[in-house]
């Protein structure tokens, strides 16, 4: 499936309207979204924005927000700082959120490239995709067993949070908004560029 995705990206970038094309990579935690996005970003020398930079700030972390399907991300700020600016095709800046300090960091400037990759769970949230259509979308999946094995290696201290909170929230989002079914490509988490 990676080969088909690469061909589709190549074809997209050959089109006359490809000045500011976009690709979203959504899917299960630990399925390899970040790895695929980084590989593609290097291959196509393009911008990469990660949804991890848009986790909820402390004041947003309310029971009401967490009960909202797809509410585990600052989709309002992402819409204002990323989506609105992607549409403009101009250089812009945004401020990533740092989970360690629980604060916004210094601004990151993005100079437009032919392709911008948006990577991470909630990247296909309908809050912004109803007004901005990605040119290509990918859903990455992995078996639940492999997902837990990878998460235990990557974040052993957070595994209980993943099991009890974050994975169920992601699954509600995937199912409610039909994220997988609405994706152009479904890629298994062990495929590589």
GILIN-V381644 format. One record per residue. N is the residue number from 1. PSI is psi as a letter, one per 40 degrees, with the letter a starting at -180 (999 if undefined). OMEGA is omega in radians with two decimals (none if undefined). Layout:
N;PSI;OMEGA
N;PSI;OMEGA
This chain:
1;d;3.11
2;d;-3.13
3;d;3.11
4;d;3.10
5;d;3.14
6;d;3.12
7;d;3.14
8;d;3.09
9;d;3.11
10;d;3.14
11;d;3.14
12;d;-3.07
13;e;3.07
14;e;-3.10
15;i;-3.12
16;d;-3.09
17;e;-3.00
18;e;-3.11
19;d;-3.08
20;g;3.14
21;i;-3.09
22;i;3.13
23;h;3.06
24;h;3.06
25;h;-3.13
26;i;3.05
27;a;-3.02
28;i;3.02
29;h;3.08
30;e;-3.14
31;e;3.11
32;e;-3.13
33;d;-3.10
34;d;3.14
35;d;3.12
36;d;-3.12
37;d;3.13
38;d;3.11
39;d;-3.14
40;d;3.12
41;d;3.09
42;d;-3.09
43;d;-3.07
44;e;3.12
45;f;-3.03
46;i;3.13
47;i;3.10
48;h;3.08
49;h;-3.13
50;h;3.12
51;d;3.08
52;d;3.11
53;e;-3.09
54;f;3.00
55;i;-3.12
56;h;3.02
57;i;-3.05
58;d;-3.09
59;e;3.12
60;e;-3.03
61;g;-3.12
62;i;3.07
63;d;3.13
64;d;-3.13
65;d;-3.14
66;d;3.12
67;e;-3.14
68;h;3.11
69;h;-3.09
70;e;-3.08
71;e;-3.08
72;e;-3.14
73;i;3.10
74;g;-3.07
75;d;3.10
76;d;-3.13
77;d;3.10
78;d;3.14
79;d;-3.10
80;d;-3.02
81;d;-3.08
82;c;-3.03
83;d;-3.14
84;d;-3.13
85;d;3.07
86;d;3.13
87;d;-3.06
88;d;-3.11
89;e;-3.12
90;i;3.05
91;h;3.13
92;i;3.12
93;i;3.02
94;i;-3.09
95;h;3.09
96;i;3.05
97;h;3.12
98;h;-3.13
99;d;-3.13
100;d;-3.12
101;e;-3.09
102;f;-3.14
103;i;3.00
104;i;-3.12
105;a;3.09
106;i;-3.11
107;i;3.02
108;h;-3.13
109;h;3.09
110;h;3.02
111;h;-3.06
112;h;3.02
113;i;-3.12
114;d;-3.11
115;h;2.98
116;h;3.12
117;h;3.04
118;h;-3.01
119;h;2.98
120;i;3.07
121;h;-3.13
122;e;3.14
123;e;3.12
124;f;-3.14
125;h;-3.11
126;e;3.09
127;d;3.11
128;d;-3.12
129;e;3.05
130;d;3.13
131;e;3.13
132;h;-3.12
133;h;3.03
134;i;3.09
135;d;3.10
136;i;3.10
137;i;-3.13
138;h;2.97
139;h;3.12
140;h;-3.12
141;i;-3.12
142;i;3.10
143;i;3.14
144;d;3.13
145;d;3.13
146;d;3.11
147;d;-3.13
148;d;3.10
149;d;-3.14
150;d;-3.14
151;d;3.10
152;d;3.11
153;d;-3.05
154;d;-3.03
155;g;-3.05
156;d;-3.13
157;e;-3.09
158;e;-3.02
159;d;3.13
160;d;3.08
161;d;3.10
162;d;-3.06
163;d;-3.02
164;d;-2.99
165;c;-2.93
166;d;3.13
167;d;3.07
168;d;3.11
169;d;3.11
170;d;-3.11
171;d;3.07
172;d;3.12
173;d;-3.14
174;d;-3.07
175;d;-3.09
176;d;-3.08
177;e;3.09
178;f;-3.06
179;d;-3.13
180;d;-3.08
181;d;-3.12
182;e;-3.13
183;i;3.09
184;d;-3.11
185;i;3.00
186;h;-3.02
187;h;3.08
188;i;-3.01
189;e;3.11
190;e;3.08
191;i;-3.11
192;i;3.10
193;999;none
